[in-house]
Amino acid sequence: MSTVWLNDRFLPAEQARVSVLDRGFLFGDGVYEVIPVYGGRPFRLQRHLRRLERSLAAVGIDNPATRDQWTARIDELVERNGGGDQGVYLQVTRGVAPRQHVPEGELEPTVLLMSNPLPPRSGIARVSAVTLPDDRWGHCDIKSIALLASVLLRIRARGEGAGEAILLRDGELTEGAASNVFTVLDGVVVTPPVSPRLLPGITREVLLELLRKAGIEAEERPVSEQELRNAREIWLTSSTQEITAVTMLDGREIGDGRPGPTCRRADELYQEYKRLQVE
Ligand SMILES: Cc1ncc(COP(=O)(O)O)c(C=O)c1O
């Protein structure tokens, strides 16, 4: 049985209870983070905590802990759950209050930390994707727990035999339902720029750094639907999936239907960087 942190203490997951009046439950009024842990060490934790601070500030919830407190709690959670490779889920909601849209008075945020083992990797994962209209809200840069639109997009993708929905808004690529998207266009790595239309992924940020350091040209600029469809390579990034090659888009093979050379190089750089973090 795994251990979770709820509000002010560690307890077994099956004993953790939240009020039905929690605004996270009633309104999806909260934000979250997912932090990968390798060899017992949280990966890029400061970046995740910085993004958490941004999300909390954007929705007007006071940060219930300092960076040091978050770090100590996450370290202890990881240890209590056996170390190794884990995905830590961190959620903060606005708290418990009578159900009305505008909360009144000072609320105590509800804090949950839990973790799951990360499955062992065996090479670059591959996925089929479908394109779908991006019908999410206008603040996709906030890591909100209100994920109904993303859930419906993933369910639709699944119904079409695909593992991810790649989203298009106004004729341009935004991101995946739960990932950022990279393309290779005319030999150059291109990913859409950070904006309210997409989550500034930590994996995306690390990978851009690693590619550029390795002398591989990587641009942040808009990608049109046509460019996406003609891309030589497409891959997805996220904290728990790392780099996943899109081998099929809307039923058409991408490249030769296997992870392309730039994707393989990107994955090598990422795996090497992970190893350095653990050692
Ligand atoms: C919508 C969306 N975009 C991008 C990402 C990737 O972000 P990160 O690399 O920080 O996990 C996620 C991760 O869950 C996501 O949900």
PDBQT file of the ligand as one rigid body, heavy atoms in Angstrom, charges set to zero:
ROOT
HETATM    1  C1  LIG A 301      -1.265  19.433 -21.777  1.00  0.00    +0.000 C 
HETATM    2  C2  LIG A 301       0.141  19.032 -21.457  1.00  0.00    +0.000 A 
HETATM    3  N1  LIG A 301       1.154  19.531 -22.198  1.00  0.00    +0.000 NA
HETATM    4  C3  LIG A 301       2.425  19.209 -21.960  1.00  0.00    +0.000 A 
HETATM    5  C4  LIG A 301       2.770  18.309 -20.952  1.00  0.00    +0.000 A 
HETATM    6  C5  LIG A 301       4.222  17.980 -20.703  1.00  0.00    +0.000 C 
HETATM    7  O1  LIG A 301       4.700  18.673 -19.583  1.00  0.00    +0.000 OA
HETATM    8  P1  LIG A 301       5.913  18.118 -18.709  1.00  0.00    +0.000 P 
HETATM    9  O2  LIG A 301       7.031  17.863 -19.664  1.00  0.00    +0.000 OA
HETATM   10  O3  LIG A 301       6.201  19.208 -17.757  1.00  0.00    +0.000 OA
HETATM   11  O4  LIG A 301       5.424  16.865 -18.059  1.00  0.00    +0.000 OA
HETATM   12  C6  LIG A 301       1.757  17.778 -20.146  1.00  0.00    +0.000 A 
HETATM   13  C7  LIG A 301       2.095  16.864 -19.064  1.00  0.00    +0.000 C 
HETATM   14  O5  LIG A 301       1.262  16.282 -18.426  1.00  0.00    +0.000 OA
HETATM   15  C8  LIG A 301       0.414  18.143 -20.397  1.00  0.00    +0.000 A 
HETATM   16  O6  LIG A 301      -0.589  17.662 -19.659  1.00  0.00    +0.000 OA
ENDROOT
TORSDOF 0
